[in-house]
Amino acid sequence: MRRSTAQWTVSLPRLLSREAEKTAKEESRTKSELVREALRRYLGEQAFRRAQGHLSRRLRSLGVRTEEDVERLIDEGRN
């Protein structure tokens, strides 16, 4: 039967490792839980930045560079 999780081996600088262990203990969590949350947040932020970049490029292609341009497009859409 296949496992639903993958196991990794990760190397951390000693200070970061100690801080992570301390935080996990203070929050009554495992180190794995702490790392999973950190990775989820990082990946979420990266996805947001990619979407932001895509939107920014799309807006520039529409000639949107200022808030006034946004207002102009909204007005045009209403008419």
C-alpha positions in Angstrom: 0.0 0.0 0.0 1.3 3.5 -0.9 1.8 6.1 1.8 -0.2 9.3 1.6 2.9 11.2 2.7 6.4 11.6 1.5 9.3 11.6 3.8 12.1 14.2 3.4 15.4 14.7 5.0 16.2 18.4 5.4 19.4 20.1 6.7 19.0 23.3 8.7 21.5 25.7 10.2 21.8 25.0 13.9 20.2 28.3 15.0 17.2 27.9 12.8 16.8 24.3 14.0 16.9 25.3 17.6 14.4 28.1 17.0 12.0 25.8 15.1 12.2 23.2 17.9 11.5 25.8 20.5 8.6 27.2 18.6 7.1 23.7 18.0 7.4 22.9 21.7 5.8 26.2 22.7 2.9 25.6 20.4 2.6 21.9 21.3 3.2 20.9 17.7 5.5 18.5 16.0 8.4 19.8 13.9 6.7 18.2 10.9 3.6 20.3 11.5 5.6 23.4 11.8 7.5 22.7 8.5 4.2 21.8 6.7 2.6 25.1 7.7 5.7 27.1 6.7 5.9 25.4 3.3 2.1 25.9 2.7 2.5 29.6 3.5 5.5 29.9 1.3 3.9 28.2 -1.6 0.7 30.2 -1.1 2.7 33.5 -1.2 4.5 32.3 -4.3 1.2 31.5 -6.0 -0.1 35.0 -5.0 3.0 36.7 -6.4 2.7 34.8 -9.7 -1.0 35.8 -10.0 -0.1 39.4 -9.1 2.6 39.4 -11.8 0.1 38.0 -14.4 -2.5 40.6 -13.4 0.1 43.4 -13.6 1.2 42.3 -17.1 -2.4 42.0 -18.2 -3.3 45.5 -16.9 -0.3 47.0 -18.6 -1.3 45.4 -21.9 -4.7 47.2 -21.4 -2.9 50.5 -20.9 -3.6 50.6 -17.1 -0.8 52.4 -15.3 -2.6 54.6 -12.7 -5.7 54.6 -10.6 -7.3 57.0 -13.0 -6.8 54.3 -15.7 -8.7 51.8 -13.5 -11.5 54.3 -13.0 -11.6 54.9 -16.7 -12.0 51.2 -17.5 -14.7 50.9 -14.9 -16.6 53.8 -16.4 -16.2 52.3 -19.9 -17.6 49.0 -18.6 -20.6 50.7 -17.1 -21.6 52.4 -20.4 
